[in-house]
Amino acid sequence: MTDDRSAGIIERYRDHLPVSSTTPVVSLGEGDTPLLLSEGLSERTGARVYLKYEGLNPTGSFKDRGMTLAVSKALEAGAGAVVCASTGNTSASAAAYAARAGLVCAVLVPEGFVALGKLAQALIHGARVVEIEGNFDVALTLTKEIARSGEITLVNSVNPHRIEGQKTAAFEIVEALGGAPYLHLIPVGNAGNITAYWKGYREALEVGWSETTPAMHGFQAEGAAPIVTGKAVAEPNTIATAIRIGNPASWEGANEAVSASNGSISAVSDPEILEAYTMLASEGIFVEPASSASVAGLLKMSDAKRIPAGATVVCILTGHGLKDPERALAMAPDRMKAPAELDPIRDQLGLD
Ligand SMILES: *Cc1c(COP(=O)(O)O)cnc(C)c1O
């Protein structure tokens, strides 16, 4: 393990990842994201609530942790290109790491349901982006077909290297807290991330970094909650586009995490997600809507008296708010207008 945190997660956790001394490391300095104590949420729930701010990764989401490894391994294997289906963040991350590695990046996204910031990222990094007339689940099925040829590597989270890289976030939490939290709350879409955290916590236990593992509680959006209902959703629907997924690729992994840890998967509604979104913003923390599903879930569990007093709780904030500027503008109060004169400006500001 290196102490150089800017070196990225592969250098930092090399001994715990499937790399050798000859693996080319494609990194943008991902990982080492802040674990912030939320005073507001701690007060409201009676727990000690920490927020793992994964939006501060290089491309603004946790996807970078898995992508650094997936792209490094693709390069090592001699791939000329990577391909992914995406609700946005996977494509932004794949595009950036592929550009860094000098690989071609191909992306399939559902038309009309990718937040503006994510689309801009994929395009500016030179990815070949195709919008398809179908949702994420359809895009993933098509992408798997495209990847069958061999020289093009699939970098969705069905690629096991994605999960390996993403598990490092659990290592960081355990290191920061001196052990695992009591509860781990996380948004769930394709369920790769909950699978990865659970793997990370179990490995941390095995190597003695923690004496416990947390209960894993995942949250899907009500209109896209296949794991909650036990049935794939043909037309998933939610404003939280990053978790607008009807048939999670890592469904099994989520079930395993939940049953082995005594956790749960439940649904939160779009209004609940947006309430958490604005609450976080009022604490200075800007996330994209999907990210606030973990906090919406916390509030719901708290209302149901399912949060023990004083328990250490970690909520994962998966992506940055700048990803989806249109949602922020729709939720925020309007800007004011005034001529360039002091009195009308003071009037508008209401400061005296
Ligand atoms: C990908 C993503 C999720 C969902 O993660 P899964 O691994 O698909 O469950 C949640 N929030 C954001 C911001 C994401 O980019």
The ligand as a Tripos MOL2 file, in Angstrom:
@<TRIPOS>MOLECULE
LIG
   15    15     1     0     0
SMALL
NO_CHARGES

@<TRIPOS>ATOM
      1 C1        -24.2200    4.2020  -11.3120 C.3       1 LIG1
      2 C2        -24.8400    5.0700  -10.3180 C.ar      1 LIG1
      3 C3        -25.6880    4.5830   -9.3080 C.ar      1 LIG1
      4 C4        -26.1050    3.1560   -9.2280 C.3       1 LIG1
      5 O1        -25.0300    2.2830   -8.9510 O.3       1 LIG1
      6 P1        -25.2320    0.7360   -9.2880 P.3       1 LIG1
      7 O2        -23.8820    0.1540   -9.1160 O.co2     1 LIG1
      8 O3        -25.7060    0.6840  -10.7090 O.co2     1 LIG1
      9 O4        -26.2430    0.2130   -8.3420 O.co2     1 LIG1
     10 C5        -26.1700    5.4640   -8.3760 C.ar      1 LIG1
     11 N1        -25.8730    6.7770   -8.4200 N.ar      1 LIG1
     12 C6        -25.0630    7.2850   -9.3670 C.ar      1 LIG1
     13 C7        -24.7790    8.7280   -9.3600 C.3       1 LIG1
     14 C8        -24.5210    6.4540  -10.3450 C.ar      1 LIG1
     15 O5        -23.7370    6.9800  -11.2840 O.3       1 LIG1
@<TRIPOS>BOND
     1     1     2 1
     2     2     3 ar
     3     2    14 ar
     4     3     4 1
     5     3    10 ar
     6     4     5 1
     7     5     6 1
     8     6     7 2
     9     6     8 1
    10     6     9 1
    11    10    11 ar
    12    11    12 ar
    13    12    13 1
    14    12    14 ar
    15    14    15 1
@<TRIPOS>SUBSTRUCTURE
     1 LIG1         1 GROUP 0 **** ****
